């Protein structure tokens, strides 16, 4: 076996189970609980075996040549030692298994039966503490149950890097707790680590805290949302994939009587190992929210021609009304635009693309429900679509350097951040970020910042060469030239003219591999399914005749539209000015679009709107026909990760709700077109038949960067990105989770704050002609004349309020405190 193998791992390989509590394969050995004691005989200097004086902890002892180990199965001494440790652990552990959330899946219960005494000899009063302690709004701690295994503290320190909980005091008073002098009874000096709180000013804003609940071997750490809700033997478990980001994290859905009660991390070494973000774990109630749409809705016209109210209808009536409205737009020559959104499964995305090209005879289809550009479309078609698994999570572990451009992994990537941190801490991978400031996430991967004001990213990227005069740029350029270096590009770069072109130039001259990391779970699958106006499935260019013939043969049609269609922004503009007569809209929130006000106006003015949605939304309230579709928990499908890795999942809950591809198949049938996508097997058969594209690809973009704007006095350049926990609709119904979100702040440099006349922590007003956002200022080491705001957090809806995005000029000034906002955040 490999050198350095622990005895407890060697026993596992031989099929021998040694009881343990503190041991975890992804955490460093601690030897804290002592439950895994074994008898060890090791060769001495003369080669003869000698017994070690005392039983040894097998979770910290490395197996060596000639060593003999006797476990509880073959050694009375080891068995007695394990019984003794178990008896000691149970001295103060409460006998409250019937009301403990861990009851029924508790290692302490199981091992007390298999490796403990049949009766207790303890007759004194057990130690008790006030319970529970709210470590956060989401995580509760029952200290008297804790057996001091330190799994939670080691996870926090080693994996997440959020030191919010630690071992306190000594002897009989030793306990796990937060750094709180009042709770733990400290007098005088504040415990070490008390300053390790989030830079936003809120203690314990970890995005990964739920993992400590799952790995706790007893019921000491529990979830506030799940506490006292169920027992494991009441639950039905289904393996699935998270719908919240493009990582494709494996999860386990536990449900009872048609209601999801909790989600746990699944074990998948290739993607998320055994960890998930709190968003993946806790944000699932949106799928059964009270505003769930249960039946098709049709809006009839009033006698004066105005729109009436939406009324429930049968599927036949709804399909008929939708087909009639779409046919009318096609016959009138105005056509139909398709906006599927970025949260679809691969199968549903494929159905939207086929509906557009076959039934609606248009390439006006775009799955990008966010800021975008023609440069980005060319970049995706040239370098991303059809190129799967060129960069994987495993490659990040081996990379000498990972360059982040337009990407904040902790906020926009979830588990990607944990994999990057593992690479940085265990494999010495260097992380460099091109960003306006060094975030706390970048600090926790020991990253280096290449400071770039919004709009200057292309200039910085072009300056990354080995012989650059700037030391940081030269170091990054040299490291990118090493074999295995990786560049990770975020979707935000689409809003920076010339940046994606500069990324391609950097990858070309350095030889580094390149990967695109979008935020939404369905973005990469939508790209592979052809949800771009210039791209067909598999990366086939719309303008390539051979690609269209290839696709038409599979689809059984004579021809396909050959002109590239309109982007999301152009579709919205066309709907508003009347050049488009109808829209088919998937799960799109106008607030995510570059100009939400314009999008809502377009929905009001366009002649006809068909909406496929799970819940009521701004789109359904303006739609003429609403077709309800199933959320991920109620349908099978496949998400495609940013790596290009397909992640199939099964249906967890029995439901009569239909997936998007079946609804679209029925809609096309009502229009007299057979899409042939009635079942998942039908979709997979077509995808398998299509395969990849080996012809010419879309030409690489070559866009010059814009000159940085002149910033007048009292103005700044806006920088922005989404926080992982914000005001997004997929987090609705989770007040406990919302309580752990970072506090929205406006970040500015010290010079910019002084120019605006605001002190650190004072209200700062950021405004355009459209509106004003007022948040506490947080002085940060960042470029001058730049202000950063969270894109969509409570009190900071940037696109909705300011009608602006990153790179825009905004006004900044001292603001007045808003009591309602202070209470909200």
Phi, psi and omega in degrees: 000158183300147177298139180093358178295130179286151181301321182294328177286321178298321178295320179299319180296334178269002180083017181256123181264118175258128182297146180199159174233312185282337184292135173212132187298339182259003178245152179294146179301142181235326183061036187275321188270335179067014182285341187264028182297138179223161176271131186235133172243124184235146179289138176274192182295331180272002178089352180277145181285139176223141182281133174293143188302326183230158174301146184248150176284115185288346181277351178241353185264127178277138177288136181233167180299133177079356182288140174245130182236129177246125181267188180297342180281334185236357182231115175301328180294315179294320180296317179295320180296318179293322176297321180293318178296317179299319179297321179294319180296328183273355181303312183253359180285130182291149177267065183241034181306321182298335181249005181273136180297338181275350183304128180100343176220035189258119176301328179293318176301310185297315185280338172295328178283319186272332186227025180235175179284153180286332180228157180264139176260000184276126183238357182276179180280131180286153177290138179227158177222157170301141184217154346272164170270131176274097175296324171209182176295340185258331187245128180244145183238124170257101190292328183291342177277342187294135178253013173062037178285339178068018175300317184295317181291324179290321175300313184299321183277316188274319188266303184274332183077014179257096182276089183241349186215140183203172179282128185239151175060189185220169175061220183293340181267002181296138185200160174269140177188173176282164178281080184224112185294328182286317182294316186263004172076024178287146175236132178089238190296136177291138181300150176300137180099353183295336180277355183278067178243162185300144183297341179286350178103359180251123179296148175050067173254042181289137176274000188232019187294331182297340179295330181290332176294317184289323184270353176296124184280357176229188182264032183288320180251124182227161178270131179298327182285330184259346187307126178062024181269327185195174173240152184305324182285353174273347194258150170253130185253138179225128176289140182206188180231138182291146183258009191266341178208182187269015179278335181069042183295136176287133179226166173237125180262121177254123184224159180216127178053042175080010181236127176284126182254333178197163172230140181238161176288135171272162180264115179212097185301335184281339185237280188256008183054252177232021185240152169218164177282162177297330178295316177297325187279317192252338186269080179229352185287346177300334184286346178231032182293158181299337181269020177299135178272120187257340186218153177300149179233140179231136178258118179269155180276142174285170182299329180274007178090353179282163180287136176266202181272154172287132180231148178301146181214166175282164177297321180298315179295318182293317178298318180297316180294319179294316180297318180297316180295320180289320178297321180299319179294321179293315181295329180283352179085000179275333174079181185232136172257145183239123179237092186281337185083173188250021182243023184271155168288165178302317183294318180291321178298319178299322180293321177297316179296319180290321177302315182298313187280325186266310184274321183262351175055051182211153170257012177282070180220130183211122181272005184271096178266064186189173174302139186207179180201164175293327177299319179295318180301318178293319178299314181295318180292328184278318192244342189249304186302132178080356180252089186262146174058030173283330172228130182234173175302320180297326178295329178294325179297327184264353186287135174290332181213137170240119180260123179260125180231118181064031185215128173247096190303319183294322182276321188252355184237341179064248183298333176305323178297317180296322178291323176294320180294321176298317179298321182288320185274328184258331184243006176060031173290132176275138178241128179234136182235135170264107188201167179290331180205163179277109180286168177296325177298318179295322178296325183282351170253015180054041185278165178248137180261131164255097189296131180217119173293151180306130181098347181256008183300320181298319179297317179294316181297319178292339179274355180278091177222155186296332182256025179294149179290330177284128185298318181293318178295320180294319179296318178295319179297319179293318181292325179295336179281351178285147179301133176095355180296148187229141172247123177253124184248130178268163182293339182297339182292345178298334182272005181246104181304132177086348186291315181292326174296320178294324177298316179296320178296319179296315179297323181293314185281337182263337185082005180289149176280155189231136176221146179254127184241097176280168179279315191277152184294331186261002185296312183290320177297320177298322178296315179293334180273357177091029180271050169228146183295342181249009189223137174259173182305145177077011181086015181283125179290136178301323185283353181272117183298320180296323179294320180291321178296317178304314183286320181299326180294321179288320182280349178070037178239161182287318182205165177234153178301134188259345181272132176305142184273194181267149177284175179304313181298319180290325177296316179297316179296320179294322177295327183283322183266001175092358179285346170244135185266343183204160177228141166248117188240128175273216183281069181253131173258118180306332179296342178275345184281161183304322178228090184300323181296318178296321180295317180294323177295321179296320178296328178287323189268335183295152187293325187206136181228128172249125183243130172252114188213160174269320184229165175299144183207178176300330180285313183296328179291344179247001186278157175269328176224129178244123180247112182290142178232164185278140171285169184304327184291343185249018178206154172274162179174195182219125167263148177247125184284172177299336177289341190091015182271121176290135181234084180289150177216158181261174178276128182270313184252139174289132185205153173268356180292146184258142173291162184303320185295327178286322177296316180293325177297318177293322178295316178296322179298321178294338177269003179085019181239134178263104178286333180071030183238041185289328183235164177298324179297323178297317180296314182296325179297317178292318179297320179294322180292323180292312183063200181271176181247125181248015179269197180295142180260169176301141181296146180294142178288149176220079185250133179280145178289150177283154172290138177303140183290152171284125185261108180292163175302142181080008180238167175206164176270133183278131169242144183198149166203165180287138165279152182300317176255110183219213182262023179295150185290339180282000175252005180300148175081011181235075180295328179294317179293318181301330180292345180261003179292150178292145180290127179296131178223163173253115183268131176216160175284167180298319180294320179293321177297317179296320179297323180278350179077034179236144176268163178301124181094347179279157180295135176239126180263124176246123190218157167229185177296340183277330183175184184225139172243127179242121181222160174297135177283139175234107181293125188226150175285100185204169179301147177290158178062030175232138174234132179252134176230146171292139188295317188214058177254165178305125182082004182215063175270088192299308185289323180289321186272313185266346186052042183216166177219185183306137181095350181280153174277132179228159176269141176232142180198164175298135182250176176253144182295139177251105183304321181296319180292319179301320180292325184289318184273000000 
